[in-house]
Amino acid sequence: MNSDKIDILENEPLAALTSFGVGGPARYFARISREEDAASALAFARERGLEALVLGGGSNVLISDEGFLGLVILNRITGLAVEEAGQNVRVSAGGGENWQDFVDHCVAKGWQGVECLAGIPGTVGASPVQNIGAYGQEVSQVVSQVRCLETATGTIVTFGSDECEFRYRESIFNTRDAGKYIVTSVTFSLTRGGAPVIRYRELEERLSGIPSLTAADVRDAVIAIRADKGVLIRTGYETLKSAGSFFKNPVVTREHFEHVREVLAGREGTATWFWPLPGGDVKLSAAFLIQRSGFERGSGRGNVGISPHHTLILVNRGGATAREIVDFAAEVQGQVLDRFGIFLAPEARLIGFGTSPLQARRGA
């Protein structure tokens, strides 16, 4: 099927386009490489009253076994534009650029600001949506502008950093305005030759003893840490079928934190599992809570389980269905809620399930 010079495929398989490797087909499917292609695809969806879903790297989604009944738009818009003024560098990258390739390019140029975000699978366009972060760095710290197409009209809209309303793993693009925009490019404010800022203990320990740290040193250390945890999707490394961290680290009140410590009754061990926040709240390690709720690394149910490297990562052991994965995730979620009174919100996006099966017990 052809629509304004872009090909629209029907009943296109999606499983191979996701890192979980599961999920049914898209009723309609379009691969876009230009902003104009995105506008044509959106017009196709509007004319038929279809919901549009944008896929980038497919690394943070779980698509149902029934698939997606609307139009899936695979974003492959590429290209880089650079403006330099002294040490300040503004880099605009197409939303379909591979995120790791973008990080590697910045590191090779000596531009500091995204090196701790190495090894995160996906595309540039997904980075502000999820406000990706790792090892003490969040993309919100360097995003200056996000250029989008409004799905309802095809109109070009730009958002400044403040307008994106970034929070921990959140932005307007995955909360109140979820599904309303396609990110076609992102502009980053980086620093030429800037000294890397190390805020994460595990990374600091790995880099200890290296004088005059460079962005490349940090990038390489992050890649090594991710490889050790089995979450690196890269040629030459062990890769597990997962969506990375399946749940978000919860933030609780100080009072609730003290309740969790009472439940543990001194059995906290030596792991770093909580981080006090400004204002009195405390961020907790979801991985720690999951493990203390009876789920050890490598454990599981049939085709689905916990990564042998990290408790926060759910994996498709081979042959799993989306339903098996979501049922296991619900079991993990329920055990943590029952033991600690904490609801673990999924970080992975659930597509095609209707009402999310992982929200049912939120009010418990």
Buried (B, 14 or more C-beta within 10 A) or exposed (E): EEBEEBEBBEEBEBBEBBBBBBBBBBBBBBBBBBBBBBBBBBBBBBEEEBEBBBBBBBBBBBBBBBBBBBBBBBBBBBEBEEEEEEEEBBBBBBBBBBBBEBBBBBBEBBBBBBBBBBBBBBBBBBBBBBBBBBBBBBBBBBBBBBBBBBBEEBEEBEBEBEEBBBEBBBBBBBEEBEEBBBBBBBBBBBBBEBEBBBEBEBBEEBBEEEEEBBBBBBBBBBBBBBBBBBBBBBEEBEBBBBBBBBBBBBBBEEEBBEBBEEEBEEEEEEEEBBEEEEEEBBBBBBBBBBBBBEBEBEEBEEBBBBBBBBBBBBBBBEEBBBBBBBEBBBBBBBBBBEBBEBBBBBBBBBBBBEEEBBBEEEEE
